[in-house]
Amino acid sequence: MTLAAPTFRPRPSSLALVTLVLAVACVHRQVPGAPSGDALREVHEAYRRAWLANDPEGVLRLFDSHAVLMPHHGLDPVVGLEAIRRFWFGPGPPTEITRLELDYDEVAADGRSGLVRGHSRVEWTVQRGSDLEHWGNAGTFLTLLRRGDDGVWRITHHVWDDPPNQRR
């Protein structure tokens, strides 16, 4: 007994459907009113400027009240604006950020959600008595943002990874 090879005969309606699906999938266009990466970059530039200006309130106003920091080196997550304030700006020796560079590898926004992924370089000084220590580091970061009902983009999650701090 010999079996005939199956034959495939596309129906005209099937071809039309496949053509339509492929055409829609391949079209890439900017939807009017859709968020662009520019707004997300501006949040990061404001973050950078606030750190360089030694402006804790300027840094914190960029975060959602329920934001989460996920620090480097396996430290526990820091949840909420007041916890972030204590983590970054708690008691300690006077510290000043002297350099903060952010390079953006990916910036994406979709509706009310966005992300920024990149590399950072940071340097700072710490005043310990009469000694001024110089420190620095470089690493990667990932920031998630959400656009609020007021139209303002705020950081909801910020993750970074880098080697241990380097004395300069």
PASEBA-1860 file (N, C-alpha, C; in nm, 3 decimals):
! residues 168
1> MTLAAPTF> 0.084/-0.117/0.000/0.000/0.000/0.000/0.089/0.124/0.000 ~ 0.062/0.217/-0.086/0.138/0.340/-0.099/0.053/0.456/-0.052 ~ 0.115/0.535/0.040/0.043/0.652/0.091/0.087/0.775/0.011 ~ -0.008/0.852/-0.027/0.022/0.975/-0.101/0.063/1.083/-0.002 ~ 0.154/1.166/-0.042/0.196/1.277/0.042/0.079/1.373/0.058 ~ 0.062/1.423/0.181/-0.049/1.517/0.199/-0.025/1.644/0.120 ~ -0.128/1.701/0.075/-0.118/1.826/0.000/-0.181/1.936/0.082 ~ -0.123/2.052/0.073/-0.174/2.168/0.144/-0.219/2.269/0.040
9> RPRPSSLA> -0.342/2.303/0.048/-0.397/2.403/-0.043/-0.455/2.515/0.041 ~ -0.382/2.624/0.050/-0.434/2.734/0.131/-0.560/2.792/0.069 ~ -0.650/2.823/0.156/-0.772/2.889/0.112/-0.744/3.038/0.096 ~ -0.809/3.103/0.007/-0.788/3.248/-0.008/-0.812/3.324/0.122 ~ -0.910/3.283/0.201/-0.937/3.354/0.327/-0.823/3.335/0.426 ~ -0.758/3.217/0.427/-0.644/3.192/0.515/-0.526/3.279/0.475 ~ -0.501/3.289/0.345/-0.392/3.374/0.298/-0.415/3.520/0.333 ~ -0.536/3.564/0.319/-0.568/3.703/0.352/-0.546/3.730/0.500
17> LVTLVLAV> -0.587/3.635/0.586/-0.569/3.651/0.731/-0.422/3.654/0.767 ~ -0.343/3.563/0.712/-0.199/3.560/0.741/-0.133/3.689/0.693 ~ -0.169/3.736/0.576/-0.113/3.860/0.523/-0.147/3.978/0.613 ~ -0.269/3.985/0.661/-0.311/4.093/0.749/-0.235/4.089/0.881 ~ -0.223/3.971/0.941/-0.151/3.957/1.068/-0.006/3.999/1.052 ~ 0.060/3.953/0.947/0.200/3.991/0.923/0.214/4.141/0.899 ~ 0.123/4.199/0.827/0.131/4.343/0.799/0.117/4.424/0.927 ~ 0.023/4.386/1.011/0.003/4.457/1.138/0.123/4.438/1.228
25> ACVHRQVP> 0.178/4.317/1.233/0.292/4.289/1.320/0.417/4.363/1.276 ~ 0.431/4.391/1.150/0.551/4.454/1.098/0.546/4.606/1.098 ~ 0.429/4.664/1.119/0.417/4.809/1.119/0.469/4.863/1.252 ~ 0.557/4.962/1.246/0.608/5.026/1.367/0.587/5.175/1.349 ~ 0.505/5.230/1.435/0.481/5.373/1.425/0.461/5.428/1.565 ~ 0.491/5.555/1.580/0.471/5.623/1.707/0.325/5.659/1.721 ~ 0.264/5.617/1.829/0.124/5.649/1.854/0.116/5.788/1.915 ~ 0.034/5.877/1.860/0.024/6.012/1.915/-0.012/6.006/2.064
33> GAPSGDAL> 0.060/6.085/2.145/0.033/6.090/2.288/0.103/5.981/2.366 ~ 0.170/5.887/2.298/0.242/5.781/2.368/0.366/5.840/2.432 ~ 0.406/5.787/2.548/0.523/5.842/2.616/0.650/5.812/2.537 ~ 0.744/5.902/2.545/0.873/5.879/2.480/0.977/5.859/2.589 ~ 1.093/5.814/2.550/1.201/5.795/2.645/1.256/5.926/2.698 ~ 1.225/6.038/2.631/1.279/6.167/2.675/1.237/6.200/2.818 ~ 1.113/6.173/2.853/1.065/6.203/2.988/1.139/6.118/3.092 ~ 1.169/5.994/3.058/1.239/5.906/3.151/1.385/5.949/3.167
41> REVHEAYR> 1.446/5.990/3.056/1.583/6.042/3.064/1.587/6.168/3.151 ~ 1.486/6.252/3.138/1.483/6.375/3.218/1.473/6.346/3.367 ~ 1.396/6.244/3.405/1.391/6.205/3.547/1.531/6.167/3.594 ~ 1.604/6.091/3.513/1.739/6.051/3.552/1.836/6.169/3.553 ~ 1.818/6.262/3.463/1.903/6.381/3.466/1.873/6.466/3.590 ~ 1.746/6.476/3.628/1.710/6.548/3.751/1.770/6.476/3.873 ~ 1.768/6.345/3.872/1.829/6.263/3.978/1.979/6.294/3.988 ~ 2.045/6.294/3.874/2.189/6.323/3.870/2.219/6.464/3.922
49> RAWLANDP> 2.142/6.561/3.874/2.164/6.700/3.917/2.139/6.718/4.067 ~ 2.037/6.653/4.119/2.005/6.665/4.262/2.118/6.607/4.348 ~ 2.171/6.493/4.309/2.284/6.436/4.383/2.404/6.530/4.378 ~ 2.435/6.582/4.262/2.551/6.671/4.248/2.532/6.803/4.323 ~ 2.408/6.844/4.343/2.378/6.967/4.418/2.367/6.941/4.568 ~ 2.391/6.815/4.609/2.378/6.778/4.750/2.239/6.814/4.802 ~ 2.136/6.776/4.725/1.997/6.813/4.751/1.912/6.687/4.779 ~ 1.911/6.642/4.906/1.834/6.521/4.939/1.687/6.530/4.899
57> EGVLRLFD> 1.624/6.643/4.921/1.482/6.657/4.885/1.462/6.649/4.734 ~ 1.557/6.703/4.659/1.550/6.694/4.514/1.560/6.550/4.466 ~ 1.643/6.470/4.532/1.654/6.328/4.498/1.524/6.257/4.533 ~ 1.478/6.277/4.656/1.362/6.202/4.706/1.233/6.236/4.632 ~ 1.219/6.359/4.585/1.092/6.395/4.517/1.075/6.321/4.385 ~ 1.181/6.258/4.335/1.173/6.182/4.211/1.118/6.040/4.232 ~ 1.102/6.000/4.357/1.059/5.865/4.391/0.913/5.861/4.432 ~ 0.847/5.752/4.398/0.712/5.723/4.445/0.719/5.700/4.596
65> SHAVLMPH> 0.612/5.731/4.668/0.615/5.716/4.814/0.633/5.571/4.858 ~ 0.603/5.476/4.772/0.619/5.333/4.804/0.737/5.271/4.729 ~ 0.829/5.354/4.683/0.942/5.307/4.601/1.026/5.204/4.675 ~ 1.097/5.124/4.597/1.185/5.020/4.650/1.324/5.038/4.592 ~ 1.424/5.043/4.681/1.564/5.036/4.639/1.609/4.892/4.658 ~ 1.683/4.842/4.562/1.746/4.711/4.577/1.896/4.733/4.562 ~ 1.962/4.760/4.676/2.104/4.795/4.672/2.194/4.679/4.631 ~ 2.316/4.717/4.604/2.419/4.621/4.565/2.459/4.530/4.681
73> HGLDPVVG> 2.537/4.430/4.650/2.602/4.342/4.748/2.505/4.262/4.833 ~ 2.384/4.241/4.784/2.289/4.158/4.857/2.226/4.223/4.978 ~ 2.237/4.354/4.991/2.171/4.422/5.102/2.020/4.406/5.088 ~ 1.951/4.410/5.201/1.805/4.397/5.198/1.741/4.513/5.121 ~ 1.628/4.487/5.056/1.556/4.596/4.989/1.519/4.706/5.088 ~ 1.515/4.826/5.039/1.477/4.944/5.118/1.341/4.988/5.062 ~ 1.237/4.981/5.146/1.100/5.001/5.097/1.038/5.126/5.158 ~ 0.993/5.216/5.072/0.923/5.337/5.116/1.016/5.457/5.123
81> LEAIRRFW> 0.957/5.573/5.105/1.034/5.696/5.097/1.111/5.727/5.226 ~ 1.050/5.705/5.340/1.121/5.734/5.466/1.238/5.640/5.487 ~ 1.223/5.514/5.450/1.334/5.419/5.460/1.447/5.458/5.363 ~ 1.410/5.505/5.245/1.510/5.551/5.149/1.584/5.672/5.204 ~ 1.511/5.762/5.266/1.572/5.880/5.327/1.676/5.835/5.432 ~ 1.641/5.743/5.518/1.733/5.696/5.622/1.854/5.624/5.560 ~ 1.829/5.545/5.455/1.936/5.468/5.392/2.040/5.560/5.328 ~ 1.995/5.659/5.252/2.087/5.746/5.180/2.130/5.869/5.258
89> FGPGPPTE> 2.042/5.922/5.343/2.069/6.052/5.404/2.064/6.049/5.556 ~ 2.081/5.931/5.615/2.080/5.917/5.761/2.203/5.980/5.824 ~ 2.209/5.975/5.956/2.325/6.031/6.026/2.455/5.966/5.979 ~ 2.559/6.043/5.977/2.690/5.994/5.936/2.780/6.111/5.905 ~ 2.903/6.081/5.869/2.996/6.190/5.837/2.950/6.265/5.711 ~ 2.984/6.393/5.703/2.947/6.470/5.584/3.001/6.404/5.457 ~ 2.910/6.384/5.362/2.942/6.317/5.236/2.892/6.402/5.121 ~ 2.973/6.413/5.017/2.934/6.492/4.900/2.962/6.412/4.773
97> ITRLELDY> 2.861/6.401/4.687/2.879/6.340/4.556/2.950/6.441/4.468 ~ 3.063/6.404/4.413/3.141/6.497/4.330/3.134/6.464/4.182 ~ 3.091/6.344/4.149/3.076/6.303/4.009/2.967/6.197/4.002 ~ 2.877/6.213/3.907/2.777/6.111/3.881/2.747/6.114/3.732 ~ 2.789/6.010/3.663/2.764/5.997/3.520/2.672/5.879/3.497 ~ 2.573/5.899/3.413/2.477/5.794/3.379/2.477/5.774/3.228 ~ 2.503/5.653/3.186/2.494/5.617/3.044/2.374/5.527/3.028 ~ 2.289/5.559/2.931/2.164/5.487/2.912/2.178/5.384/2.801
105> DEVAADGR> 2.165/5.258/2.835/2.171/5.149/2.738/2.033/5.115/2.683 ~ 1.931/5.138/2.763/1.794/5.108/2.721/1.699/5.203/2.792 ~ 1.612/5.264/2.716/1.509/5.351/2.770/1.380/5.314/2.698 ~ 1.279/5.273/2.775/1.154/5.228/2.712/1.036/5.273/2.797 ~ 0.932/5.317/2.729/0.808/5.356/2.796/0.691/5.298/2.720 ~ 0.590/5.254/2.796/0.471/5.196/2.737/0.353/5.235/2.825 ~ 0.276/5.329/2.780/0.163/5.374/2.862/0.211/5.445/2.986 ~ 0.183/5.385/3.101/0.219/5.447/3.229/0.342/5.384/3.293
113> SGLVRGHS> 0.408/5.291/3.226/0.525/5.223/3.281/0.647/5.249/3.194 ~ 0.762/5.254/3.258/0.884/5.274/3.184/1.003/5.214/3.256 ~ 1.112/5.201/3.183/1.235/5.153/3.245/1.354/5.221/3.182 ~ 1.459/5.232/3.263/1.587/5.284/3.217/1.693/5.188/3.270 ~ 1.778/5.140/3.178/1.887/5.050/3.214/2.015/5.110/3.163 ~ 2.122/5.102/3.245/2.247/5.160/3.199/2.363/5.134/3.291 ~ 2.465/5.218/3.274/2.588/5.213/3.352/2.605/5.345/3.424 ~ 2.666/5.338/3.542/2.689/5.461/3.618/2.833/5.464/3.669
121> RVEWTVQR> 2.880/5.586/3.689/3.007/5.612/3.753/2.983/5.720/3.857 ~ 3.027/5.692/3.979/3.003/5.787/4.087/3.131/5.803/4.169 ~ 3.156/5.926/4.212/3.267/5.956/4.302/3.213/6.046/4.412 ~ 3.269/6.032/4.532/3.222/6.111/4.645/3.335/6.129/4.745 ~ 3.315/6.228/4.832/3.409/6.251/4.941/3.336/6.233/5.073 ~ 3.413/6.190/5.172/3.361/6.173/5.309/3.458/6.246/5.401 ~ 3.402/6.338/5.481/3.483/6.415/5.576/3.484/6.341/5.709 ~ 3.601/6.292/5.749/3.617/6.224/5.879/3.719/6.303/5.960
129> GSDLEHWG> 3.666/6.390/6.046/3.754/6.478/6.121/3.824/6.572/6.026 ~ 3.956/6.573/6.031/4.031/6.661/5.939/4.069/6.590/5.809 ~ 4.033/6.462/5.798/4.065/6.386/5.677/3.949/6.390/5.577 ~ 3.982/6.411/5.452/3.884/6.406/5.345/3.914/6.281/5.261 ~ 3.827/6.182/5.270/3.844/6.058/5.195/3.778/6.071/5.058 ~ 3.839/6.012/4.958/3.786/6.012/4.822/3.750/5.868/4.785 ~ 3.627/5.850/4.738/3.575/5.719/4.704/3.514/5.722/4.564 ~ 3.497/5.606/4.506/3.432/5.598/4.376/3.387/5.457/4.345
137> NAGTFLTL> 3.310/5.447/4.239/3.259/5.318/4.196/3.197/5.332/4.057 ~ 3.179/5.219/3.994/3.110/5.214/3.865/3.035/5.083/3.858 ~ 2.922/5.084/3.791/2.843/4.961/3.781/2.726/4.978/3.688 ~ 2.626/4.894/3.710/2.506/4.894/3.627/2.385/4.930/3.713 ~ 2.279/4.974/3.646/2.155/5.004/3.718/2.035/4.970/3.631 ~ 1.923/4.952/3.699/1.794/4.934/3.634/1.692/5.011/3.716 ~ 1.619/5.099/3.651/1.519/5.181/3.719/1.384/5.159/3.651 ~ 1.282/5.133/3.731/1.145/5.124/3.682/1.072/5.250/3.724
145> LRRGDDGV> 0.990/5.303/3.634/0.917/5.426/3.662/0.771/5.407/3.627 ~ 0.687/5.488/3.690/0.544/5.486/3.659/0.497/5.632/3.648 ~ 0.413/5.656/3.549/0.354/5.789/3.532/0.228/5.795/3.617 ~ 0.223/5.891/3.708/0.109/5.906/3.797/-0.011/5.968/3.728 ~ -0.122/5.972/3.800/-0.243/6.034/3.748/-0.221/6.182/3.716 ~ -0.120/6.242/3.784/-0.087/6.383/3.759/0.004/6.401/3.636 ~ 0.041/6.287/3.570/0.124/6.293/3.451/0.273/6.294/3.480 ~ 0.311/6.293/3.608/0.452/6.299/3.647/0.510/6.158/3.658
153> WRITHHVW> 0.626/6.138/3.597/0.697/6.011/3.607/0.773/6.007/3.739 ~ 0.758/5.896/3.814/0.830/5.878/3.940/0.895/5.740/3.941 ~ 1.008/5.734/4.009/1.081/5.608/4.022/1.007/5.519/4.122 ~ 0.978/5.395/4.081/0.914/5.299/4.171/1.011/5.193/4.222 ~ 1.111/5.161/4.141/1.212/5.062/4.180/1.346/5.105/4.121 ~ 1.450/5.094/4.203/1.584/5.129/4.156/1.680/5.021/4.207 ~ 1.747/4.956/4.112/1.838/4.846/4.142/1.975/4.883/4.088 ~ 2.081/4.857/4.165/2.214/4.879/4.111/2.308/4.769/4.159
161> DDPPNQRR> 2.411/4.750/4.079/2.511/4.649/4.110/2.647/4.703/4.071 ~ 2.741/4.688/4.160/2.877/4.734/4.136/2.970/4.661/4.233 ~ 3.099/4.671/4.211/3.192/4.608/4.305/3.195/4.686/4.436 ~ 3.264/4.635/4.537/3.275/4.712/4.662/3.333/4.852/4.634 ~ 3.294/4.947/4.717/3.339/5.085/4.699/3.492/5.091/4.697 ~ 3.544/5.176/4.611/3.688/5.185/4.590/3.740/5.317/4.648 ~ 3.837/5.307/4.735/3.901/5.429/4.786/3.995/5.482/4.680 ~ 3.992/5.612/4.657/4.074/5.675/4.552/4.194/5.745/4.611
END
